[in-house]
Amino acid sequence: FESIDSILPLFKDDPKTHELATLNARIFLAQILATAKDPDALTLAKATYRLRPNAVTANRLADVYDRLGDFASARKYYYIFARRSRKRDIPYVYLSLAAFFKHAGPDRELKKFVSKMKRLGKFKTDQLYRREVERLLEIK
């Protein structure tokens, strides 16, 4: 990957910067750059979060930190994601947090979110959700 210096001008001083499509493009680019371990990923993700500090951008910023190996910061933003999420999204919030703690630790945090998921009505009644949770987390 080349530096994002050539791409960032597309997002600067643009009145459309706050539009959802542009925000999504910014945060997805940050995630791609984080996969390549490009430190510019964090700059872009943090700037996007500052433009629209909501559950989605908190989740994506957490993902960027996670991909860059900064698990403490990832944890912080995953919890911000959880606090800002809508009630109907909680099953997926718990799944995101459990998936993070599965690879980043500690196990007690993983167990906490697996336990919370198992108590959800969706886990008990939605077989597709339950199978996805079990597959991703290798639990029974």
C-alpha positions as a Markdown table, in Angstrom:
| # | Residue | x | y | z |
|---|---|---|---|---|
| 1 | Phe | 0.0 | 0.0 | 0.0 |
| 2 | Glu | 1.1 | 3.5 | -0.7 |
| 3 | Ser | 0.8 | 6.3 | 1.8 |
| 4 | Ile | -2.7 | 7.7 | 2.1 |
| 5 | Asp | -1.3 | 11.2 | 1.5 |
| 6 | Ser | -2.5 | 11.0 | -2.1 |
| 7 | Ile | -6.0 | 9.9 | -0.9 |
| 8 | Leu | -6.6 | 12.1 | 2.1 |
| 9 | Pro | -7.1 | 15.3 | 0.1 |
| 10 | Leu | -10.3 | 13.6 | -1.3 |
| 11 | Phe | -11.7 | 13.9 | 2.3 |
| 12 | Lys | -10.4 | 17.2 | 3.4 |
| 13 | Asp | -12.4 | 20.4 | 3.3 |
| 14 | Asp | -15.2 | 18.6 | 1.4 |
| 15 | Pro | -18.7 | 19.7 | 2.4 |
| 16 | Lys | -19.7 | 16.1 | 1.9 |
| 17 | Thr | -17.2 | 14.9 | 4.6 |
| 18 | His | -20.1 | 14.4 | 7.1 |
| 19 | Glu | -22.2 | 12.4 | 4.7 |
| 20 | Leu | -22.6 | 8.7 | 5.6 |
| 21 | Ala | -21.1 | 7.4 | 2.4 |
| 22 | Thr | -17.9 | 9.5 | 2.9 |
| 23 | Leu | -17.6 | 8.5 | 6.5 |
| 24 | Asn | -18.0 | 4.9 | 5.6 |
| 25 | Ala | -15.3 | 5.2 | 2.9 |
| 26 | Arg | -13.0 | 6.9 | 5.4 |
| 27 | Ile | -13.4 | 4.2 | 8.0 |
| 28 | Phe | -13.2 | 1.3 | 5.6 |
| 29 | Leu | -10.0 | 2.8 | 4.2 |
| 30 | Ala | -8.6 | 3.1 | 7.7 |
| 31 | Gln | -9.4 | -0.6 | 8.3 |
| 32 | Ile | -7.7 | -1.6 | 5.1 |
| 33 | Leu | -4.6 | 0.4 | 6.0 |
| 34 | Ala | -4.6 | -1.1 | 9.5 |
| 35 | Thr | -4.6 | -4.6 | 7.9 |
| 36 | Ala | -1.4 | -3.5 | 6.1 |
| 37 | Lys | -0.1 | -2.1 | 9.5 |
| 38 | Asp | 0.0 | 1.4 | 8.0 |
| 39 | Pro | 0.2 | 3.9 | 10.9 |
| 40 | Asp | -1.9 | 6.4 | 8.9 |
| 41 | Ala | -4.8 | 4.1 | 9.5 |
| 42 | Leu | -5.1 | 5.4 | 13.1 |
| 43 | Thr | -4.9 | 9.0 | 12.0 |
| 44 | Leu | -7.8 | 8.5 | 9.6 |
| 45 | Ala | -9.9 | 6.4 | 11.9 |
| 46 | Lys | -9.6 | 8.8 | 14.8 |
| 47 | Ala | -10.4 | 11.8 | 12.6 |
| 48 | Thr | -13.5 | 10.0 | 11.3 |
| 49 | Tyr | -14.6 | 9.1 | 14.9 |
| 50 | Arg | -14.2 | 12.8 | 15.8 |
| 51 | Leu | -16.4 | 13.8 | 12.9 |
| 52 | Arg | -19.2 | 11.4 | 13.9 |
| 53 | Pro | -18.7 | 9.9 | 17.4 |
| 54 | Asn | -21.3 | 7.1 | 17.3 |
| 55 | Ala | -21.5 | 3.4 | 17.8 |
| 56 | Val | -20.5 | 2.5 | 14.3 |
| 57 | Thr | -17.4 | 4.7 | 14.2 |
| 58 | Ala | -16.4 | 3.6 | 17.7 |
| 59 | Asn | -16.6 | 0.0 | 16.6 |
| 60 | Arg | -14.5 | 0.6 | 13.5 |
| 61 | Leu | -12.0 | 2.6 | 15.5 |
| 62 | Ala | -11.7 | -0.3 | 17.9 |
| 63 | Asp | -11.2 | -2.6 | 15.0 |
| 64 | Val | -8.3 | -0.4 | 13.7 |
| 65 | Tyr | -6.7 | -0.4 | 17.1 |
| 66 | Asp | -7.1 | -4.2 | 17.2 |
| 67 | Arg | -5.6 | -4.7 | 13.8 |
| 68 | Leu | -2.6 | -2.5 | 14.8 |
| 69 | Gly | -2.2 | -4.6 | 18.0 |
| 70 | Asp | -3.2 | -1.9 | 20.5 |
| 71 | Phe | -5.6 | -4.1 | 22.5 |
| 72 | Ala | -6.0 | -1.6 | 25.4 |
| 73 | Ser | -7.3 | 1.1 | 23.1 |
| 74 | Ala | -9.4 | -1.4 | 21.1 |
| 75 | Arg | -11.0 | -2.5 | 24.4 |
| 76 | Lys | -11.8 | 1.1 | 25.3 |
| 77 | Tyr | -13.5 | 1.8 | 22.0 |
| 78 | Tyr | -15.3 | -1.6 | 21.9 |
| 79 | Tyr | -16.9 | -0.5 | 25.3 |
| 80 | Ile | -17.8 | 2.9 | 23.8 |
| 81 | Phe | -19.4 | 1.0 | 20.9 |
| 82 | Ala | -21.4 | -1.1 | 23.4 |
| 83 | Arg | -22.6 | 2.0 | 25.4 |
| 84 | Arg | -23.7 | 3.9 | 22.2 |
| 85 | Ser | -25.4 | 1.0 | 20.5 |
| 86 | Arg | -29.2 | 0.7 | 20.2 |
| 87 | Lys | -30.9 | -1.9 | 22.4 |
| 88 | Arg | -31.9 | -4.0 | 19.4 |
| 89 | Asp | -28.2 | -4.3 | 18.4 |
| 90 | Ile | -27.0 | -5.7 | 21.7 |
| 91 | Pro | -26.8 | -9.4 | 20.4 |
| 92 | Tyr | -24.3 | -8.2 | 17.8 |
| 93 | Val | -22.5 | -5.9 | 20.2 |
| 94 | Tyr | -21.9 | -8.8 | 22.6 |
| 95 | Leu | -20.8 | -11.0 | 19.7 |
| 96 | Ser | -18.2 | -8.3 | 18.6 |
| 97 | Leu | -16.9 | -8.0 | 22.2 |
| 98 | Ala | -16.7 | -11.7 | 22.7 |
| 99 | Ala | -14.9 | -12.2 | 19.4 |
| 100 | Phe | -12.4 | -9.5 | 20.4 |
| 101 | Phe | -11.8 | -11.0 | 23.8 |
| 102 | Lys | -11.4 | -14.4 | 22.3 |
| 103 | His | -8.1 | -13.4 | 20.6 |
| 104 | Ala | -7.1 | -10.4 | 22.8 |
| 105 | Gly | -8.0 | -11.8 | 26.2 |
| 106 | Pro | -8.6 | -11.9 | 29.1 |
| 107 | Asp | -10.7 | -15.0 | 29.3 |
| 108 | Arg | -12.9 | -13.7 | 32.1 |
| 109 | Glu | -14.1 | -10.9 | 29.7 |
| 110 | Leu | -14.8 | -13.5 | 27.0 |
| 111 | Lys | -16.7 | -15.6 | 29.4 |
| 112 | Lys | -18.7 | -12.6 | 30.6 |
| 113 | Phe | -20.0 | -11.8 | 27.1 |
| 114 | Val | -20.6 | -15.4 | 26.1 |
| 115 | Ser | -22.7 | -15.7 | 29.3 |
| 116 | Lys | -24.6 | -12.5 | 28.4 |
| 117 | Met | -25.2 | -13.8 | 24.9 |
| 118 | Lys | -26.6 | -17.1 | 26.1 |
| 119 | Arg | -29.1 | -15.3 | 28.3 |
| 120 | Leu | -30.5 | -13.3 | 25.3 |
| 121 | Gly | -33.8 | -14.3 | 23.8 |
| 122 | Lys | -32.2 | -14.1 | 20.4 |
| 123 | Phe | -29.6 | -16.7 | 21.3 |
| 124 | Lys | -32.4 | -19.0 | 22.6 |
| 125 | Thr | -34.9 | -18.5 | 19.8 |
| 126 | Asp | -32.9 | -17.6 | 16.7 |
| 127 | Gln | -31.1 | -20.7 | 15.4 |
| 128 | Leu | -29.1 | -18.9 | 12.8 |
| 129 | Tyr | -27.7 | -16.4 | 15.4 |
| 130 | Arg | -27.0 | -19.2 | 17.8 |
| 131 | Arg | -25.1 | -21.3 | 15.2 |
| 132 | Glu | -23.1 | -18.2 | 14.1 |
| 133 | Val | -22.1 | -17.5 | 17.8 |
| 134 | Glu | -21.2 | -21.1 | 18.3 |
| 135 | Arg | -19.2 | -21.2 | 15.1 |
| 136 | Leu | -17.3 | -18.0 | 15.6 |
| 137 | Leu | -16.6 | -18.6 | 19.2 |
| 138 | Glu | -16.4 | -22.4 | 19.1 |
| 139 | Ile | -18.7 | -22.8 | 22.1 |
| 140 | Lys | -21.5 | -25.1 | 23.0 |
